[in-house]
Amino acid sequence: MLFRLIFLATFSLFLAACQTIGMKGSPLWHMTASQNEKNAAYRELCLGYGFEYGTPGLSQCIAQESRDSRSRASQQMNNSLQEHRNRLQQLNDSNRTINCTSSRVGRFVQTQCN
């Protein structure tokens, strides 16, 4: 489980160098999207609210949406990490044997643990 989490985080960083991935506003999107992409997304959202180009209100809206989105993404990531910690603690507390099997699929290795 921990290996899978580390692998996914590392794999995500490699993908981030190539393109933006993840749904808008998600932790992965925040890690991979450029600041220009984020600003464009917030601008589109604020224009949809009725703000007009070049107004202080639009700038304030973009700044607020940016803060709110980062805060939600951070909270989502913290919740996910806490869930993983809890699951690992449960596995550790149960003092049971964990069996893992790996199989190769093309260039990738899939590992499943029970």
MMTF fields as JSON, N, C-alpha, C and O atoms, coordinates in Angstrom:
{
  "mmtfVersion": "1.0.0",
  "mmtfProducer": "UNKNOWN",
  "numBonds": 455,
  "numAtoms": 456,
  "numGroups": 114,
  "numChains": 1,
  "numModels": 1,
  "chainsPerModel": [1],
  "groupsPerChain": [114],
  "chainIdList": ["A"],
  "bondAtomList": [4, 2, 8, 6, 12, 10, 16, 14, 20, 18, 24, 22, 28, 26, 32, 30, 36, 34, 40, 38, 44, 42, 48, 46, 52, 50, 56, 54, 60, 58, 64, 62, 68, 66, 72, 70, 76, 74, 80, 78, 84, 82, 88, 86, 92, 90, 96, 94, 100, 98, 104, 102, 108, 106, 112, 110, 116, 114, 120, 118, 124, 122, 128, 126, 132, 130, 136, 134, 140, 138, 144, 142, 148, 146, 152, 150, 156, 154, 160, 158, 164, 162, 168, 166, 172, 170, 176, 174, 180, 178, 184, 182, 188, 186, 192, 190, 196, 194, 200, 198, 204, 202, 208, 206, 212, 210, 216, 214, 220, 218, 224, 222, 228, 226, 232, 230, 236, 234, 240, 238, 244, 242, 248, 246, 252, 250, 256, 254, 260, 258, 264, 262, 268, 266, 272, 270, 276, 274, 280, 278, 284, 282, 288, 286, 292, 290, 296, 294, 300, 298, 304, 302, 308, 306, 312, 310, 316, 314, 320, 318, 324, 322, 328, 326, 332, 330, 336, 334, 340, 338, 344, 342, 348, 346, 352, 350, 356, 354, 360, 358, 364, 362, 368, 366, 372, 370, 376, 374, 380, 378, 384, 382, 388, 386, 392, 390, 396, 394, 400, 398, 404, 402, 408, 406, 412, 410, 416, 414, 420, 418, 424, 422, 428, 426, 432, 430, 436, 434, 440, 438, 444, 442, 448, 446, 452, 450],
  "bondOrderList": [1, 1, 1, 1, 1, 1, 1, 1, 1, 1, 1, 1, 1, 1, 1, 1, 1, 1, 1, 1, 1, 1, 1, 1, 1, 1, 1, 1, 1, 1, 1, 1, 1, 1, 1, 1, 1, 1, 1, 1, 1, 1, 1, 1, 1, 1, 1, 1, 1, 1, 1, 1, 1, 1, 1, 1, 1, 1, 1, 1, 1, 1, 1, 1, 1, 1, 1, 1, 1, 1, 1, 1, 1, 1, 1, 1, 1, 1, 1, 1, 1, 1, 1, 1, 1, 1, 1, 1, 1, 1, 1, 1, 1, 1, 1, 1, 1, 1, 1, 1, 1, 1, 1, 1, 1, 1, 1, 1, 1, 1, 1, 1, 1],
  "groupList": [{"groupName": "MET", "atomNameList": ["N", "CA", "C", "O"], "elementList": ["N", "C", "C", "O"], "formalChargeList": [0, 0, 0, 0], "bondAtomList": [1, 0, 2, 1, 3, 2], "bondOrderList": [1, 1, 2], "singleLetterCode": "M", "chemCompType": "L-PEPTIDE LINKING"}, {"groupName": "LEU", "atomNameList": ["N", "CA", "C", "O"], "elementList": ["N", "C", "C", "O"], "formalChargeList": [0, 0, 0, 0], "bondAtomList": [1, 0, 2, 1, 3, 2], "bondOrderList": [1, 1, 2], "singleLetterCode": "L", "chemCompType": "L-PEPTIDE LINKING"}, {"groupName": "PHE", "atomNameList": ["N", "CA", "C", "O"], "elementList": ["N", "C", "C", "O"], "formalChargeList": [0, 0, 0, 0], "bondAtomList": [1, 0, 2, 1, 3, 2], "bondOrderList": [1, 1, 2], "singleLetterCode": "F", "chemCompType": "L-PEPTIDE LINKING"}, {"groupName": "ARG", "atomNameList": ["N", "CA", "C", "O"], "elementList": ["N", "C", "C", "O"], "formalChargeList": [0, 0, 0, 0], "bondAtomList": [1, 0, 2, 1, 3, 2], "bondOrderList": [1, 1, 2], "singleLetterCode": "R", "chemCompType": "L-PEPTIDE LINKING"}, {"groupName": "ILE", "atomNameList": ["N", "CA", "C", "O"], "elementList": ["N", "C", "C", "O"], "formalChargeList": [0, 0, 0, 0], "bondAtomList": [1, 0, 2, 1, 3, 2], "bondOrderList": [1, 1, 2], "singleLetterCode": "I", "chemCompType": "L-PEPTIDE LINKING"}, {"groupName": "ALA", "atomNameList": ["N", "CA", "C", "O"], "elementList": ["N", "C", "C", "O"], "formalChargeList": [0, 0, 0, 0], "bondAtomList": [1, 0, 2, 1, 3, 2], "bondOrderList": [1, 1, 2], "singleLetterCode": "A", "chemCompType": "L-PEPTIDE LINKING"}, {"groupName": "THR", "atomNameList": ["N", "CA", "C", "O"], "elementList": ["N", "C", "C", "O"], "formalChargeList": [0, 0, 0, 0], "bondAtomList": [1, 0, 2, 1, 3, 2], "bondOrderList": [1, 1, 2], "singleLetterCode": "T", "chemCompType": "L-PEPTIDE LINKING"}, {"groupName": "SER", "atomNameList": ["N", "CA", "C", "O"], "elementList": ["N", "C", "C", "O"], "formalChargeList": [0, 0, 0, 0], "bondAtomList": [1, 0, 2, 1, 3, 2], "bondOrderList": [1, 1, 2], "singleLetterCode": "S", "chemCompType": "L-PEPTIDE LINKING"}, {"groupName": "CYS", "atomNameList": ["N", "CA", "C", "O"], "elementList": ["N", "C", "C", "O"], "formalChargeList": [0, 0, 0, 0], "bondAtomList": [1, 0, 2, 1, 3, 2], "bondOrderList": [1, 1, 2], "singleLetterCode": "C", "chemCompType": "L-PEPTIDE LINKING"}, {"groupName": "GLN", "atomNameList": ["N", "CA", "C", "O"], "elementList": ["N", "C", "C", "O"], "formalChargeList": [0, 0, 0, 0], "bondAtomList": [1, 0, 2, 1, 3, 2], "bondOrderList": [1, 1, 2], "singleLetterCode": "Q", "chemCompType": "L-PEPTIDE LINKING"}, {"groupName": "GLY", "atomNameList": ["N", "CA", "C", "O"], "elementList": ["N", "C", "C", "O"], "formalChargeList": [0, 0, 0, 0], "bondAtomList": [1, 0, 2, 1, 3, 2], "bondOrderList": [1, 1, 2], "singleLetterCode": "G", "chemCompType": "PEPTIDE LINKING"}, {"groupName": "LYS", "atomNameList": ["N", "CA", "C", "O"], "elementList": ["N", "C", "C", "O"], "formalChargeList": [0, 0, 0, 0], "bondAtomList": [1, 0, 2, 1, 3, 2], "bondOrderList": [1, 1, 2], "singleLetterCode": "K", "chemCompType": "L-PEPTIDE LINKING"}, {"groupName": "PRO", "atomNameList": ["N", "CA", "C", "O"], "elementList": ["N", "C", "C", "O"], "formalChargeList": [0, 0, 0, 0], "bondAtomList": [1, 0, 2, 1, 3, 2], "bondOrderList": [1, 1, 2], "singleLetterCode": "P", "chemCompType": "L-PEPTIDE LINKING"}, {"groupName": "TRP", "atomNameList": ["N", "CA", "C", "O"], "elementList": ["N", "C", "C", "O"], "formalChargeList": [0, 0, 0, 0], "bondAtomList": [1, 0, 2, 1, 3, 2], "bondOrderList": [1, 1, 2], "singleLetterCode": "W", "chemCompType": "L-PEPTIDE LINKING"}, {"groupName": "HIS", "atomNameList": ["N", "CA", "C", "O"], "elementList": ["N", "C", "C", "O"], "formalChargeList": [0, 0, 0, 0], "bondAtomList": [1, 0, 2, 1, 3, 2], "bondOrderList": [1, 1, 2], "singleLetterCode": "H", "chemCompType": "L-PEPTIDE LINKING"}, {"groupName": "ASN", "atomNameList": ["N", "CA", "C", "O"], "elementList": ["N", "C", "C", "O"], "formalChargeList": [0, 0, 0, 0], "bondAtomList": [1, 0, 2, 1, 3, 2], "bondOrderList": [1, 1, 2], "singleLetterCode": "N", "chemCompType": "L-PEPTIDE LINKING"}, {"groupName": "GLU", "atomNameList": ["N", "CA", "C", "O"], "elementList": ["N", "C", "C", "O"], "formalChargeList": [0, 0, 0, 0], "bondAtomList": [1, 0, 2, 1, 3, 2], "bondOrderList": [1, 1, 2], "singleLetterCode": "E", "chemCompType": "L-PEPTIDE LINKING"}, {"groupName": "TYR", "atomNameList": ["N", "CA", "C", "O"], "elementList": ["N", "C", "C", "O"], "formalChargeList": [0, 0, 0, 0], "bondAtomList": [1, 0, 2, 1, 3, 2], "bondOrderList": [1, 1, 2], "singleLetterCode": "Y", "chemCompType": "L-PEPTIDE LINKING"}, {"groupName": "ASP", "atomNameList": ["N", "CA", "C", "O"], "elementList": ["N", "C", "C", "O"], "formalChargeList": [0, 0, 0, 0], "bondAtomList": [1, 0, 2, 1, 3, 2], "bondOrderList": [1, 1, 2], "singleLetterCode": "D", "chemCompType": "L-PEPTIDE LINKING"}, {"groupName": "VAL", "atomNameList": ["N", "CA", "C", "O"], "elementList": ["N", "C", "C", "O"], "formalChargeList": [0, 0, 0, 0], "bondAtomList": [1, 0, 2, 1, 3, 2], "bondOrderList": [1, 1, 2], "singleLetterCode": "V", "chemCompType": "L-PEPTIDE LINKING"}],
  "groupTypeList": [0, 1, 2, 3, 1, 4, 2, 1, 5, 6, 2, 7, 1, 2, 1, 5, 5, 8, 9, 6, 4, 10, 0, 11, 10, 7, 12, 1, 13, 14, 0, 6, 5, 7, 9, 15, 16, 11, 15, 5, 5, 17, 3, 16, 1, 8, 1, 10, 17, 10, 2, 16, 17, 10, 6, 12, 10, 1, 7, 9, 8, 4, 5, 9, 16, 7, 3, 18, 7, 3, 7, 3, 5, 7, 9, 9, 0, 15, 15, 7, 1, 9, 16, 14, 3, 15, 3, 1, 9, 9, 1, 15, 18, 7, 15, 3, 6, 4, 15, 8, 6, 7, 7, 3, 19, 10, 3, 2, 19, 9, 6, 9, 8, 15],
  "groupIdList": [1, 2, 3, 4, 5, 6, 7, 8, 9, 10, 11, 12, 13, 14, 15, 16, 17, 18, 19, 20, 21, 22, 23, 24, 25, 26, 27, 28, 29, 30, 31, 32, 33, 34, 35, 36, 37, 38, 39, 40, 41, 42, 43, 44, 45, 46, 47, 48, 49, 50, 51, 52, 53, 54, 55, 56, 57, 58, 59, 60, 61, 62, 63, 64, 65, 66, 67, 68, 69, 70, 71, 72, 73, 74, 75, 76, 77, 78, 79, 80, 81, 82, 83, 84, 85, 86, 87, 88, 89, 90, 91, 92, 93, 94, 95, 96, 97, 98, 99, 100, 101, 102, 103, 104, 105, 106, 107, 108, 109, 110, 111, 112, 113, 114],
  "secStructList": [7, 2, 2, 2, 2, 2, 2, 2, 2, 2, 2, 2, 2, 2, 2, 2, 6, 6, 7, 7, 7, 1, 7, 6, 6, 1, 2, 2, 2, 2, 2, 2, 1, 7, 2, 2, 2, 2, 2, 2, 2, 2, 2, 2, 2, 2, 2, 2, 2, 6, 7, 7, 6, 6, 7, 2, 2, 2, 2, 2, 2, 2, 2, 2, 2, 2, 2, 2, 2, 2, 2, 2, 2, 2, 2, 2, 2, 2, 2, 2, 2, 2, 2, 2, 2, 2, 2, 2, 2, 2, 2, 2, 2, 2, 6, 7, 7, 7, 7, 3, 3, 3, 3, 3, 3, 6, 6, 3, 3, 3, 3, 3, 3, 7],
  "xCoordList": [0.839, 0.0, 0.884, 0.681, 1.846, 2.75, 3.564, 3.775, 4.021, 4.776, 3.93, 4.417, 2.667, 1.758, 1.586, 1.582, 1.443, 1.284, 2.532, 2.432, 3.688, 4.947, 5.095, 5.495, 4.773, 4.868, 3.944, 4.358, 2.697, 1.755, 2.201, 2.066, 2.727, 3.212, 4.379, 4.429, 5.317, 6.472, 6.036, 6.493, 5.156, 4.656, 3.934, 4.06, 3.179, 2.458, 3.412, 3.153, 4.523, 5.495, 6.124, 6.356, 6.401, 6.942, 5.943, 6.317, 4.679, 3.653, 3.477, 3.156, 3.686, 3.513, 4.448, 4.119, 5.589, 6.535, 6.009, 6.45, 5.075, 4.574, 3.287, 3.106, 2.406, 1.097, 0.387, 0.82, -0.698, -1.56, -2.479, -3.073, -2.593, -3.483, -4.353, -4.023, -5.437, -6.342, -7.479, -7.383, -8.542, -9.699, -9.377, -8.633, -9.941, -9.713, -10.032, -11.1, -9.092, -9.28, -8.792, -8.698, -8.479, -8.027, -6.573, -5.869, -6.12, -4.711, -3.755, -2.742, -4.067, -3.194, -3.161, -2.104, -4.29, -4.349, -3.497, -2.76, -3.599, -2.791, -1.299, -0.491, -0.929, 0.49, 1.0, 2.199, 0.117, 0.593, 0.266, 0.964, -0.765, -1.167, -0.233, 0.225, 0.04, 0.844, -0.009, -1.235, 0.643, -0.101, -1.012, -2.111, -0.556, -1.392, -2.662, -3.742, -2.533, -3.705, -4.685, -5.898, -4.134, -4.996, -5.717, -6.927, -4.97, -5.586, -6.674, -7.722, -6.438, -7.441, -8.711, -9.823, -8.537, -9.694, -10.484, -11.713, -9.772, -10.454, -11.101, -12.2, -10.424, -10.981, -12.29, -13.282, -12.273, -13.481, -14.621, -15.767, -14.295, -15.295, -15.867, -17.082, -14.983, -15.424, -16.202, -17.156, -15.809, -16.579, -17.976, -18.956, -18.054, -19.361, -20.228, -21.456, -19.58, -20.318, -20.845, -21.705, -20.325, -20.79, -19.767, -20.063, -18.581, -17.541, -17.065, -17.129, -16.587, -16.156, -14.646, -14.007, -14.082, -12.639, -12.169, -12.857, -10.977, -10.321, -10.853, -10.417, -11.778, -12.332, -11.643, -11.18, -11.581, -11.007, -11.777, -11.197, -13.082, -13.901, -13.46, -13.443, -13.1, -12.62, -11.32, -11.15, -10.409, -9.128, -9.331, -8.682, -10.237, -10.514, -11.156, -10.845, -12.042, -12.701, -11.677, -11.698, -10.779, -9.754, -8.881, -8.583, -8.47, -7.635, -8.373, -7.794, -9.655, -10.437, -10.658, -10.537, -10.983, -11.175, -9.884, -9.914, -8.766, -7.469, -7.215, -6.838, -7.421, -7.225, -8.154, -7.733, -9.429, -10.412, -10.081, -10.184, -9.688, -9.373, -8.153, -8.151, -7.112, -5.917, -6.251, -5.752, -7.087, -7.492, -8.266, -8.013, -9.205, -9.979, -9.071, -9.205, -8.145, -7.23, -6.332, -6.075, -5.861, -5.008, -5.775, -5.254, -7.008, -7.829, -8.122, -8.109, -8.387, -8.649, -7.417, -7.539, -6.235, -4.999, -4.751, -4.361, -4.976, -4.801, -5.753, -5.36, -6.996, -7.969, -7.551, -7.655, -7.082, -6.647, -5.446, -5.401, -4.483, -3.309, -3.704, -3.172, -4.632, -5.073, -5.773, -5.591, -6.566, -7.216, -6.178, -6.325, -5.132, -4.071, -3.329, -3.015, -3.052, -2.384, -3.243, -2.743, -4.545, -5.452, -5.479, -5.459, -5.525, -5.552, -4.258, -4.288, -3.123, -1.844, -1.782, -1.257, -2.32, -2.335, -3.219, -2.871, -4.353, -5.233, -4.516, -4.598, -3.818, -3.077, -1.984, -1.761, -1.318, -0.261, -0.832, -0.266, -1.95, -2.572, -3.117, -3.144, -3.547, -4.139, -3.08, -3.406, -1.81, -0.696, -0.916, -0.659, -1.384, -1.617, -0.556, 0.099, -0.411, 0.541, -0.053, -1.22, 0.747, 0.32, 1.07, 2.3, 0.309, 0.895, 0.749, -0.342, 1.839, 1.826, 2.275, 3.181, 1.63, 2.043, 2.22, 1.447, 3.236, 3.515, 3.466, 3.868, 2.966, 2.949, 3.309, 2.965, 4.001, 4.439, 3.398, 2.944, 3.027, 2.115, 2.821, 2.805, 3.429, 4.21, 5.414, 6.209, 5.529, 6.651, 6.307, 7.155, 5.095, 4.66, 4.574, 4.347, 4.757, 4.608, 3.431, 3.386, 2.489, 1.339, 1.553, 1.887, 1.359, 1.493, 0.182, -0.387, -0.287, -1.498, -1.168, -0.522, -1.626, -1.387, -2.714, -3.682, -2.731, -3.912, -3.496, -4.325],
  "yCoordList": [-1.186, 0.0, 1.249, 2.161, 1.28, 2.423, 2.532, 3.627, 1.377, 1.368, 1.943, 2.731, 1.547, 2.023, 3.54, 4.228, 4.059, 5.497, 6.248, 7.282, 5.732, 6.361, 6.29, 7.266, 5.134, 4.979, 5.963, 6.613, 6.079, 6.986, 8.437, 9.201, 8.819, 10.194, 10.474, 11.527, 9.535, 9.709, 9.727, 10.564, 8.81, 8.744, 10.031, 10.517, 10.582, 11.833, 12.978, 13.812, 13.009, 14.072, 13.957, 14.972, 12.738, 12.554, 13.006, 13.648, 12.672, 13.094, 14.602, 15.2, 15.203, 16.647, 17.397, 18.494, 16.834, 17.484, 17.498, 18.308, 16.615, 16.485, 17.264, 17.856, 17.27, 17.865, 18.101, 17.642, 18.817, 19.022, 17.821, 17.398, 17.274, 16.142, 16.412, 17.252, 15.71, 15.856, 16.807, 17.631, 16.676, 17.544, 18.926, 19.058, 19.955, 21.321, 21.42, 21.006, 21.974, 22.165, 21.008, 21.148, 19.872, 18.718, 18.93, 19.752, 18.203, 18.319, 18.041, 18.726, 17.045, 16.716, 17.848, 18.147, 18.469, 19.606, 20.75, 21.386, 21.01, 22.086, 21.782, 22.702, 20.516, 20.151, 20.219, 20.397, 20.08, 19.961, 21.155, 21.39, 21.909, 23.026, 24.211, 24.48, 24.914, 26.136, 27.236, 27.134, 28.277, 29.39, 30.037, 30.489, 30.081, 30.639, 29.811, 30.368, 28.471, 27.604, 27.817, 27.882, 27.925, 28.146, 29.481, 29.558, 30.542, 31.869, 31.867, 32.486, 31.178, 31.105, 30.406, 30.825, 29.354, 28.631, 29.512, 29.548, 30.228, 31.106, 32.285, 32.705, 32.826, 33.947, 33.522, 34.251, 32.326, 31.813, 31.672, 32.014, 31.173, 31.0, 32.351, 32.513, 33.314, 34.632, 35.381, 36.093, 35.229, 35.836, 35.229, 35.914, 33.937, 33.269, 33.809, 33.76, 34.325, 34.951, 36.329, 36.885, 36.885, 38.19, 39.31, 40.453, 39.014, 40.042, 40.376, 39.533, 41.607, 42.048, 42.214, 42.522, 41.998, 42.155, 43.522, 44.53, 43.529, 44.779, 45.449, 46.55, 44.819, 45.447, 44.903, 43.763, 45.735, 45.254, 44.05, 43.166, 44.025, 42.909, 41.584, 40.564, 41.596, 40.374, 39.915, 38.73, 40.842, 40.494, 39.931, 38.96, 40.548, 40.062, 38.679, 37.819, 38.478, 37.176, 36.098, 35.021, 36.382, 35.407, 35.062, 33.892, 36.079, 35.839, 34.992, 34.078, 35.298, 34.539, 33.098, 32.17, 32.911, 31.555, 30.746, 29.557, 31.391, 30.719, 30.26, 29.111, 31.156, 30.797, 29.664, 28.699, 29.8, 28.779, 27.418, 26.388, 27.423, 26.17, 25.494, 24.283, 26.285, 25.713, 25.158, 24.102, 25.864, 25.405, 24.084, 23.166, 23.995, 22.748, 21.596, 20.482, 21.865, 20.817, 20.349, 19.154, 21.284, 20.938, 20.08, 19.089, 20.476, 19.706, 18.317, 17.338, 18.226, 16.931, 16.037, 14.85, 16.597, 15.82, 15.378, 14.236, 16.275, 15.916, 14.797, 13.872, 14.888, 13.841, 12.499, 11.461, 12.53, 11.302, 10.691, 9.482, 11.523, 11.017, 10.435, 9.405, 11.086, 10.577, 9.231, 8.337, 9.082, 7.795, 6.7, 5.587, 7.017, 6.034, 5.701, 4.539, 6.707, 6.455, 5.563, 4.633, 5.856, 5.046, 3.601, 2.667, 3.427, 2.069, 1.328, 0.157, 2.008, 1.373, 1.022, -0.026, 1.902, 1.622, 0.419, -0.41, 0.316, -0.84, -2.125, -3.131, -2.086, -3.267, -3.612, -4.784, -2.613, -2.833, -3.38, -4.294, -2.814, -3.242, -4.665, -5.382, -5.066, -6.396, -7.49, -8.661, -7.111, -8.049, -9.269, -10.404, -9.02, -10.121, -10.109, -9.096, -11.226, -11.361, -10.747, -10.965, -9.992, -9.395, -10.094, -10.11, -10.672, -11.36, -10.494, -10.013, -10.302, -9.5, -10.346, -11.172, -10.126, -10.778, -9.711, -8.756, -9.876, -8.926, -9.636, -10.792, -8.924, -9.471, -8.359, -7.195, -8.738, -7.771, -7.696, -8.717, -6.468, -6.209, -5.196, -3.998, -5.668, -4.771, -4.238, -5.002, -2.917, -2.295, -2.034, -1.559, -2.334, -2.02, -3.266, -4.367, -3.08, -4.156, -3.811, -2.74, -4.728, -4.551, -5.385, -6.567, -4.764, -5.461, -5.357, -4.276, -6.521, -6.546, -7.235, -8.282, -6.621, -7.18, -7.464, -6.716, -8.577, -8.985, -9.186, -9.532],
  "zCoordList": [0.0, 0.0, 0.0, -0.801, 0.888, 0.957, -0.329, -0.849, -0.839, -2.094, -3.221, -4.032, -3.27, -4.318, -4.229, -5.25, -3.004, -2.809, -3.266, -3.925, -2.919, -3.332, -4.844, -5.479, -5.422, -6.866, -7.58, -8.54, -7.121, -7.766, -7.657, -8.613, -6.513, -6.346, -7.284, -7.919, -7.372, -8.261, -9.712, -10.491, -10.079, -11.448, -11.818, -12.942, -10.877, -11.119, -11.415, -12.283, -10.681, -10.914, -12.299, -12.956, -12.749, -14.093, -15.149, -16.13, -14.947, -15.888, -15.89, -16.917, -14.746, -14.629, -15.558, -16.009, -15.849, -16.749, -18.174, -18.989, -18.482, -19.851, -20.082, -21.146, -19.114, -19.346, -18.026, -16.969, -18.118, -16.956, -16.855, -17.847, -15.656, -15.454, -14.233, -13.396, -14.143, -13.014, -13.341, -14.251, -12.591, -12.772, -12.223, -11.251, -12.849, -12.378, -10.899, -10.449, -10.154, -8.723, -7.866, -6.647, -8.474, -7.696, -7.257, -7.842, -6.241, -5.842, -6.994, -7.137, -7.815, -8.938, -9.961, -10.516, -10.211, -11.125, -10.592, -11.345, -9.298, -8.7, -8.814, -8.938, -8.774, -8.865, -10.303, -10.516, -11.294, -12.673, -13.56, -14.547, -13.237, -14.09, -13.89, -12.78, -14.986, -14.881, -14.257, -14.213, -13.78, -13.198, -14.242, -13.918, -15.485, -16.566, -16.766, -16.962, -16.716, -16.863, -15.706, -15.906, -14.496, -13.333, -13.448, -13.235, -13.788, -13.918, -14.98, -14.795, -16.087, -17.153, -16.653, -16.973, -15.879, -15.342, -14.381, -14.433, -13.495, -12.533, -13.256, -12.893, -14.282, -15.053, -15.722, -15.695, -16.323, -16.981, -15.976, -16.268, -14.808, -13.764, -13.337, -13.225, -13.103, -12.642, -13.718, -13.405, -14.978, -16.06, -16.099, -16.394, -15.797, -15.727, -14.601, -14.674, -13.557, -12.454, -12.845, -12.161, -13.958, -14.409, -14.266, -14.615, -13.766, -13.683, -15.095, -15.99, -15.293, -16.617, -16.656, -15.65, -17.871, -18.084, -17.608, -17.772, -17.012, -16.651, -15.405, -15.069, -14.713, -13.51, -12.263, -12.243, -11.222, -9.957, -9.411, -8.781, -9.659, -9.182, -9.777, -9.088, -11.073, -11.719, -11.076, -10.792, -10.845, -10.21, -8.813, -8.425, -8.059, -6.706, -6.741, -5.917, -7.691, -7.83, -8.156, -7.561, -9.1, -9.485, -8.284, -8.047, -7.526, -6.346, -5.311, -4.724, -5.09, -4.1, -4.552, -3.753, -5.828, -6.35, -6.242, -5.926, -6.505, -6.398, -4.97, -4.737, -4.019, -2.598, -2.178, -1.541, -2.548, -2.159, -2.772, -2.106, -4.032, -4.714, -4.095, -3.876, -3.814, -3.167, -1.793, -1.402, -1.071, 0.262, 0.185, 0.965, -0.755, -0.914, -1.328, -0.821, -2.251, -2.713, -1.577, -1.433, -0.778, 0.355, 1.367, 1.879, 1.644, 2.58, 2.035, 2.782, 0.739, 0.109, 0.219, 0.522, -0.024, 0.073, 1.516, 1.759, 2.464, 3.868, 4.285, 4.995, 3.843, 4.16, 3.565, 4.219, 2.332, 1.667, 2.384, 2.606, 2.743, 3.463, 4.807, 5.22, 5.492, 6.793, 6.634, 7.459, 5.589, 5.328, 5.104, 5.609, 4.348, 4.104, 5.398, 5.654, 6.202, 7.492, 8.374, 9.007, 8.411, 9.224, 8.742, 9.544, 7.427, 6.861, 7.179, 7.558, 7.024, 7.368, 8.85, 9.227, 9.685, 11.127, 11.429, 12.27, 10.753, 10.943, 10.551, 11.256, 9.431, 8.995, 10.0, 10.304, 10.504, 11.476, 12.789, 13.388, 13.224, 14.478, 14.399, 15.4, 13.216, 13.092, 13.162, 13.357, 13.004, 13.111, 12.22, 12.622, 11.035, 10.119, 9.026, 8.779, 8.399, 7.308, 6.058, 5.734, 5.374, 4.12, 2.994, 2.967, 2.064, 0.924, -0.314, -0.621, -1.015, -2.234, -3.412, -3.296, -4.54, -5.776, -6.838, -6.907, -7.662, -8.732, -10.067, -10.191, -11.063, -12.417, -13.387, -13.181, -14.439, -15.437, -16.542, -17.057, -16.897, -18.008, -18.895, -18.613, -19.951, -20.813, -20.042, -19.494, -20.013, -19.287, -17.82, -17.064, -17.417, -16.077, -15.22, -15.721, -13.924, -12.965, -12.063, -11.458, -11.986, -11.103, -9.854, -9.934, -8.707, -7.439, -6.675, -6.522, -6.194, -5.385, -4.068, -4.032, -3.006, -1.669, -0.989, -1.124, -0.247, 0.53, 1.961, 2.802]
}
